[in-house]
Amino acid sequence: MHEPADSPAQVRARLTAALEGLTGLPPAPLPPLDLVPMMGLARGRVHEVCGLSRHVLALALAGRAQAEGPVLWLRPSWGAEGFHPRGMRPFADPGALIFVACPRAPDILWTAEEALSSGAVALVVAELAAPPDLRQVRRLHRAAAAGVARAGGLAGVGKGQCAPLGVLTMQERADSRIAGVESRWALHPLLAAGADRPAWRLERLQARAAPPGAWPLRAGPHGLEQDQA
């Protein structure tokens, strides 16, 4: 018989107890994955990106996470074509991304869950053909929390250790609203006459600890950056 899997609360409690036993102090908060100052994604959780430029936002997050460890990008093997490497380079290193074409829709969520729980990746991007239900999203949260605990990611992020998180996006739907995610972000293109660089509007639609907001972004030397103009 298989023993029942631990809940996220039990995983966090065991990790906290282990760290306190080693240091005598409670563990420091795990730093978020920061893309721009207003966008920090909590580790050990699953987030959603949507909007007309959702793939740009997911690529920018992948590029930021590449400094910390492997990035796994899961997508259906049917439907939309893949990305052109030249278009990806301003946001991420295309040669370092691990793309997996999944033959069935359930394979995407299963692979995301296994990768997150392994603690061996910094980020999993799951590009979905159909929105998951709340139970499936909760399983991904649980897997990401277990991956943080397994990898010991509370210290040394970017120094050989991974503190994984997940990003969900829809392959062909810009206006998705996936239930149960930690935060939801949208990226939309801005058309400005005479602009010398591509521009976007980043929207925080939902977050547990922050109100909704919107900010202009530009393409910079290191991907997306806040537009100070």
Secondary structure as a PSIPRED ss2 file (coil, helix, strand):
# PSIPRED VFORMAT (PSIPRED V4.0)

   1 M C   1.000  0.000  0.000
   2 H C   1.000  0.000  0.000
   3 E C   1.000  0.000  0.000
   4 P C   1.000  0.000  0.000
   5 A C   1.000  0.000  0.000
   6 D C   1.000  0.000  0.000
   7 S C   1.000  0.000  0.000
   8 P H   0.000  1.000  0.000
   9 A H   0.000  1.000  0.000
  10 Q H   0.000  1.000  0.000
  11 V H   0.000  1.000  0.000
  12 R H   0.000  1.000  0.000
  13 A H   0.000  1.000  0.000
  14 R H   0.000  1.000  0.000
  15 L H   0.000  1.000  0.000
  16 T H   0.000  1.000  0.000
  17 A H   0.000  1.000  0.000
  18 A H   0.000  1.000  0.000
  19 L H   0.000  1.000  0.000
  20 E H   0.000  1.000  0.000
  21 G H   0.000  1.000  0.000
  22 L H   0.000  1.000  0.000
  23 T H   0.000  1.000  0.000
  24 G C   1.000  0.000  0.000
  25 L C   1.000  0.000  0.000
  26 P C   1.000  0.000  0.000
  27 P C   1.000  0.000  0.000
  28 A C   1.000  0.000  0.000
  29 P C   1.000  0.000  0.000
  30 L C   1.000  0.000  0.000
  31 P C   1.000  0.000  0.000
  32 P C   1.000  0.000  0.000
  33 L E   0.000  0.000  1.000
  34 D E   0.000  0.000  1.000
  35 L E   0.000  0.000  1.000
  36 V E   0.000  0.000  1.000
  37 P C   1.000  0.000  0.000
  38 M C   1.000  0.000  0.000
  39 M E   0.000  0.000  1.000
  40 G E   0.000  0.000  1.000
  41 L E   0.000  0.000  1.000
  42 A C   1.000  0.000  0.000
  43 R C   1.000  0.000  0.000
  44 G C   1.000  0.000  0.000
  45 R C   1.000  0.000  0.000
  46 V E   0.000  0.000  1.000
  47 H E   0.000  0.000  1.000
  48 E E   0.000  0.000  1.000
  49 V E   0.000  0.000  1.000
  50 C E   0.000  0.000  1.000
  51 G C   1.000  0.000  0.000
  52 L C   1.000  0.000  0.000
  53 S C   1.000  0.000  0.000
  54 R H   0.000  1.000  0.000
  55 H H   0.000  1.000  0.000
  56 V H   0.000  1.000  0.000
  57 L H   0.000  1.000  0.000
  58 A H   0.000  1.000  0.000
  59 L H   0.000  1.000  0.000
  60 A H   0.000  1.000  0.000
  61 L H   0.000  1.000  0.000
  62 A H   0.000  1.000  0.000
  63 G H   0.000  1.000  0.000
  64 R H   0.000  1.000  0.000
  65 A H   0.000  1.000  0.000
  66 Q C   1.000  0.000  0.000
  67 A C   1.000  0.000  0.000
  68 E C   1.000  0.000  0.000
  69 G C   1.000  0.000  0.000
  70 P C   1.000  0.000  0.000
  71 V E   0.000  0.000  1.000
  72 L E   0.000  0.000  1.000
  73 W E   0.000  0.000  1.000
  74 L E   0.000  0.000  1.000
  75 R E   0.000  0.000  1.000
  76 P E   0.000  0.000  1.000
  77 S C   1.000  0.000  0.000
  78 W C   1.000  0.000  0.000
  79 G C   1.000  0.000  0.000
  80 A C   1.000  0.000  0.000
  81 E C   1.000  0.000  0.000
  82 G C   1.000  0.000  0.000
  83 F C   1.000  0.000  0.000
  84 H C   1.000  0.000  0.000
  85 P H   0.000  1.000  0.000
  86 R H   0.000  1.000  0.000
  87 G H   0.000  1.000  0.000
  88 M H   0.000  1.000  0.000
  89 R C   1.000  0.000  0.000
  90 P C   1.000  0.000  0.000
  91 F C   1.000  0.000  0.000
  92 A C   1.000  0.000  0.000
  93 D C   1.000  0.000  0.000
  94 P H   0.000  1.000  0.000
  95 G H   0.000  1.000  0.000
  96 A H   0.000  1.000  0.000
  97 L E   0.000  0.000  1.000
  98 I E   0.000  0.000  1.000
  99 F E   0.000  0.000  1.000
 100 V E   0.000  0.000  1.000
 101 A E   0.000  0.000  1.000
 102 C E   0.000  0.000  1.000
 103 P C   1.000  0.000  0.000
 104 R C   1.000  0.000  0.000
 105 A H   0.000  1.000  0.000
 106 P H   0.000  1.000  0.000
 107 D H   0.000  1.000  0.000
 108 I H   0.000  1.000  0.000
 109 L H   0.000  1.000  0.000
 110 W H   0.000  1.000  0.000
 111 T H   0.000  1.000  0.000
 112 A H   0.000  1.000  0.000
 113 E H   0.000  1.000  0.000
 114 E H   0.000  1.000  0.000
 115 A H   0.000  1.000  0.000
 116 L H   0.000  1.000  0.000
 117 S H   0.000  1.000  0.000
 118 S H   0.000  1.000  0.000
 119 G C   1.000  0.000  0.000
 120 A C   1.000  0.000  0.000
 121 V C   1.000  0.000  0.000
 122 A C   1.000  0.000  0.000
 123 L E   0.000  0.000  1.000
 124 V E   0.000  0.000  1.000
 125 V E   0.000  0.000  1.000
 126 A E   0.000  0.000  1.000
 127 E E   0.000  0.000  1.000
 128 L E   0.000  0.000  1.000
 129 A C   1.000  0.000  0.000
 130 A C   1.000  0.000  0.000
 131 P C   1.000  0.000  0.000
 132 P C   1.000  0.000  0.000
 133 D C   1.000  0.000  0.000
 134 L H   0.000  1.000  0.000
 135 R H   0.000  1.000  0.000
 136 Q H   0.000  1.000  0.000
 137 V H   0.000  1.000  0.000
 138 R H   0.000  1.000  0.000
 139 R H   0.000  1.000  0.000
 140 L H   0.000  1.000  0.000
 141 H H   0.000  1.000  0.000
 142 R H   0.000  1.000  0.000
 143 A H   0.000  1.000  0.000
 144 A H   0.000  1.000  0.000
 145 A H   0.000  1.000  0.000
 146 A H   0.000  1.000  0.000
 147 G H   0.000  1.000  0.000
 148 V H   0.000  1.000  0.000
 149 A H   0.000  1.000  0.000
 150 R H   0.000  1.000  0.000
 151 A H   0.000  1.000  0.000
 152 G C   1.000  0.000  0.000
 153 G C   1.000  0.000  0.000
 154 L C   1.000  0.000  0.000
 155 A C   1.000  0.000  0.000
 156 G C   1.000  0.000  0.000
 157 V E   0.000  0.000  1.000
 158 G C   1.000  0.000  0.000
 159 K C   1.000  0.000  0.000
 160 G C   1.000  0.000  0.000
 161 Q E   0.000  0.000  1.000
 162 C C   1.000  0.000  0.000
 163 A C   1.000  0.000  0.000
 164 P C   1.000  0.000  0.000
 165 L E   0.000  0.000  1.000
 166 G E   0.000  0.000  1.000
 167 V E   0.000  0.000  1.000
 168 L E   0.000  0.000  1.000
 169 T E   0.000  0.000  1.000
 170 M E   0.000  0.000  1.000
 171 Q C   1.000  0.000  0.000
 172 E C   1.000  0.000  0.000
 173 R C   1.000  0.000  0.000
 174 A C   1.000  0.000  0.000
 175 D C   1.000  0.000  0.000
 176 S C   1.000  0.000  0.000
 177 R C   1.000  0.000  0.000
 178 I C   1.000  0.000  0.000
 179 A C   1.000  0.000  0.000
 180 G C   1.000  0.000  0.000
 181 V C   1.000  0.000  0.000
 182 E C   1.000  0.000  0.000
 183 S E   0.000  0.000  1.000
 184 R E   0.000  0.000  1.000
 185 W E   0.000  0.000  1.000
 186 A E   0.000  0.000  1.000
 187 L E   0.000  0.000  1.000
 188 H E   0.000  0.000  1.000
 189 P E   0.000  0.000  1.000
 190 L E   0.000  0.000  1.000
 191 L C   1.000  0.000  0.000
 192 A C   1.000  0.000  0.000
 193 A C   1.000  0.000  0.000
 194 G C   1.000  0.000  0.000
 195 A C   1.000  0.000  0.000
 196 D C   1.000  0.000  0.000
 197 R C   1.000  0.000  0.000
 198 P C   1.000  0.000  0.000
 199 A E   0.000  0.000  1.000
 200 W E   0.000  0.000  1.000
 201 R E   0.000  0.000  1.000
 202 L E   0.000  0.000  1.000
 203 E E   0.000  0.000  1.000
 204 R E   0.000  0.000  1.000
 205 L E   0.000  0.000  1.000
 206 Q E   0.000  0.000  1.000
 207 A E   0.000  0.000  1.000
 208 R C   1.000  0.000  0.000
 209 A C   1.000  0.000  0.000
 210 A C   1.000  0.000  0.000
 211 P C   1.000  0.000  0.000
 212 P C   1.000  0.000  0.000
 213 G E   0.000  0.000  1.000
 214 A E   0.000  0.000  1.000
 215 W E   0.000  0.000  1.000
 216 P E   0.000  0.000  1.000
 217 L E   0.000  0.000  1.000
 218 R E   0.000  0.000  1.000
 219 A E   0.000  0.000  1.000
 220 G E   0.000  0.000  1.000
 221 P C   1.000  0.000  0.000
 222 H C   1.000  0.000  0.000
 223 G E   0.000  0.000  1.000
 224 L E   0.000  0.000  1.000
 225 E E   0.000  0.000  1.000
 226 Q E   0.000  0.000  1.000
 227 D C   1.000  0.000  0.000
 228 Q C   1.000  0.000  0.000
 229 A C   1.000  0.000  0.000
